[in-house]
């Protein structure tokens, strides 16, 4: 039987303060989160932005700052942010938050401040199932070679490097990149960064193999034929704002990325937002995205529980003596 995504925990009485519910319910929420990948708290009185921050603290502890940005967001208060500020007509493809970074959040929180009039869901996909659905030859290739993201920060297009790294000091950017397994190259038009990451990870608690990366999300073809063609013509392959490759820098065939997108789409599940919903997502079990929408839509976002590439490598090393496992975690 297919597990629910997300699993819904509803208030016994509509309007129950979520702050009263969580202390006793936290163990249940964490169990369901580990099983399903996402839990939806519905029918509670959250108590605004401060109450939402309280949910984060009660479930996961101190929220994280949003660093090495790849999309525009605004700060609501403290470390609570708006969801990505993209035009309503645009889809945001499924991805795992900050999986292109050396450190990423284990847990994500979304709060529906105002629901859209139509669509506007935050669709989810179980990345355990995505991993299983990928052609084994494709999966093995990426498990062996990893993947690489190349970003070109060009003045007047997309997120500026000063905004992405939170500084105007080039030396500080270089130090950040060195600390986080990236290369920084200053070009005539701005900054180019490269980062090689693993495509297949193990979940820190369950040990299950998961397809945890931005490989399809950042590939230029995911933008659609017209935009993809225009960017390739305007910037050339080396100058694309963002693109992905095999970990050794070799191009990934467009049809391989199309196959990966198909695997995500096949596992995508959706729900309609209701005011004061809170969605809790295990970022290493479920990918998330955004549907196009009409009408005002306001979703607050917070992140918590950092996990790093170093943590993942240590955990992977600890499992190397387990008999019968392959490089991608299958048996």
N, C-alpha and C positions, 0 to 999 in steps of 0.2 A: 504494500500500500504506500502511495506517495505521501510524504509528510507535508503538512500545511506550510506555506511560505507567503506571508508571515504567520506565525502562530498568534492567535488573538487571546489576550487576557482582558476580560471586560469587568467593569466595576459592578459589584453586586447591586448598588444603588447609584443611579446616575448622579454625577456631580460629587461623588466621594473624593475628598482631597487626596491626590496621589501621594502626598507626603505622609499621610496616615496609612496608606496601603503598602508602601514599599518596604518598610523595615521587616515585616513578617513575610512578605511575598518575594523578597530578593532571591532566596535560594531556589524557589520555583522558577522565577524568571531566568536565572542563570542556567538552570537545567534545560529549560525549553529553548533557550538561545543556542546552547551547544547542540541540541538535537536538530532544530529546524533551521538555524542560521539567522533568524530574525523574529522578533516578538513585537506585536502591536498592542500598546496599552490604550484601551478605548473606553470612553464614558467617564473619565476622571476629570476633576478640576485640577489643572496643572498649576495655575497660579502665576501666569505670565512668564516673562523671561527669567525672573529670579527663581520661580518654581521649577522651570525647566532646568536651570543650572543645578538646582537641588536634586533633580532626578539623576543627572549625570553623576553628581557626587555620591548619592546613595547607592548607585549601581556599580560605578567604576572608579570613583575617586576624582582627583583633580583633573579638569579638562585640559587639553593640549592647545598650544598656539598653532595657527595655520601658517606653515613655513614652506619655502620653495614652491611658491604658488604656480599653478598652471591654468587657473581660471579666475575670473574676477569675482570677488566676494566683498561684502561690506560687514564691518563689525557692528553687531547690535548692542552688545554690552559685555565687557570682560572678554571671555573666550567663547562667546556665543556669536555665531556668524549667520548671515543670510545664506541660503543655498545659492548655487552658481547664478550669477546675474547675466544670463543669456536671454535673447529675445524669446517671447512666448511661443512663436511658431517653430522653433528649433528643437529637435530631439537631442538629448544627451545620451550617448550610447552607454551600455553597461560597462562598469569598471569597478575596481577595488581601490578605495581611497588611498592615495599616496603610494601605490605599489611600485612606483618608479623611483622612490626614495630609499635611502639606506635605513631610515627609521620611519615606521608608519603606525597609525592607530589600530589597535586590536578591535576597538568597539566604537561604533558611530551612533549618534542620536539625532533624530529629526522630530521637530515639533510643528504641528500644523496650526499656525496662528490664524491663517485665513485660507479656506479651501477655494480652489478655482471653480469656475462655473461648469466647465467641461474638461474631461481628461485630466492631465496634470499629475498623474500617478507617479510614484517613485517605484518603478518596476524592479523586481529582484530576480536573481538567478543563483541557484545553488552551484557553487564552483567545484564541488565534489562531483556533481553530475556533469558539468561542463568538461571537466578533466576526463571523465570516463567516456564521453561522447566523441572526443577528438580522435581522428584517425591515429592509430598507434604509431605509425611511421612518422607522422608530423609531431606527435607528442614526444617521441624519443629524440627527434632531431633537436627540439628546443630544450629538452632536459639535458642533453649533452652540450649544446652550444650556448645556452642562455639566450638572452635578448638584449638589445641595446636601444636606448632612446637618445636621439640627437635633437637638441632644441636650439633654434636660432632666434635670439631676442633682437628684433629689428625695430628701430625707432618708428613709432607711428602704427605698428601692427601688433595686436595682441597685448599680452601682459608684458610691461617693461621689466628689464632685469632688475631695476631698482626696486620695483614693487615685488617681484618674485622673491628676491633675497632680503628685502627689508633694509637695504643700505645703498648709499651712493659711493661707497668706498670699494674700488676695484680690488684692492688687496684683500679686503675682508671677504669678497666673493671668492677669490682664489683660495683663501684659507678654508672657507666653508666647503668648497668642492673637494679639496684635498682630504678633509676630514671625512667626507661622505662618499668616497670612491668615485669621484667624477673628475673629468678634465675640463678646464676652462680655457677657451681660446678667444682672444679679443680680435675681432675682424673689423673691416672697414665700415660695416653697417651696424656693429654692436658686439654681441657676445654669442659664442657658440659653446654649448656644453654637451658632453657625452657621458653616458653612464651605462655600464654593463650590469645587468641584474639577472637573477635566476627566474625562469619561467614557471617552474613547478616547485611548490613549497610543501612542507608538512605542517598540518595544524598543530599549534603548540600543545594543546591538551589531548586531542584525540589521536594524533599521529597520522591522520588521513592525508593522502596526497590531494592537493588543491591547485587549480589553475589560477595562480595569483600573479597578475601582471597587467600592464597597460598596453600590451603589444598590439591588440586590435584597436583599442580606443585611440591611440596616438598615431596609428598608421594613416597616411594621407588618404587612402582609398575609403576610409570609414566616413569621410566628410561628404561622400557622394560624387558621382561622375563629373558634374559641372564644376563644382568647387575644386575637386581634386585636379582636374585638367587645367583650370585657371591658375592654381598655385604652382603646379609643375611648370607651366609656361612662364609665369612671372618670376619665379625664384630659382628654377632649376632644382635638380635633385639635392644638391649639397646645401642649398639655401632655404629649403622648406622650413617653415616655422617650427614644425614638429614632425618627426617621422621615426619609424622603428625598423630595426634590422635584426639579423641574427647577432649573437653576442660578439662575433668576430668582425662585425661591420659589413658583412655581405648582405645584399638585398634579400628581402623575403618576397617570394613571388606573390603577386596580387591575388591569385587564386587560392593560395594558402591562407591568406588573411580573410578572404571571403568565406572559406570553410570554417574558420574560427568564429566569425560573426554568426554563421548559421548555427553553430553549436550553442552560442549564447542565446540566440533567438528561440531555439527549441526549448530552452529551459526557463525562459522568462515568464514570470508570474506578476500579476498586478492587483491592486486594490484601489478603491476610491478614498481619498482623504476626507475625513470629517474634522470639524474644528476641535481643537485640543487633543487630537490623536498624538501619541508619542510612539515613534518607531525606533526600536533598538536593534542594531545590526551587528553581528559578528563579522567584521571586515575580512576575516580570513576563511569565512564559510559562504558568504553571499556577496555577489556583485550587485550594484545598484545603478540606476540611471534616472532619466526624467522624460516623461512624455511631453509633447507639445500641449498647450492649454489655452483656454480663453478665460477672460475675466481676471480680476486680481487674484494673485496667489502669493502667499507668504509662508515660507517654511524656514524655521530656524534650525541651525545645525551646530552640533558640538562633537568633539572627538576625544577619546580617552584611551588609556592603557597602551603606552608605547611598546613596540616590539621592533627589533632591529635585525638587519642582515647578519650581524655578529651573533645575536641570539639564535637565529635560525641555523647558522653554520655550526654552532656549538651543539644544538639539538640534533642536527644531521649527523655530526661526527659520532655522537653518542649512540646512534642507531646503526652505524656501519657494520657492526658485528652481528646484526640480526640476519639469520640465514634466509636465503630464498628471495631477497629483495633486489629489485633492479634500480637503476639510477633515477627513475621517475616515481619510485615508491610503490609500484605494483609488484605482485608476486607471481 
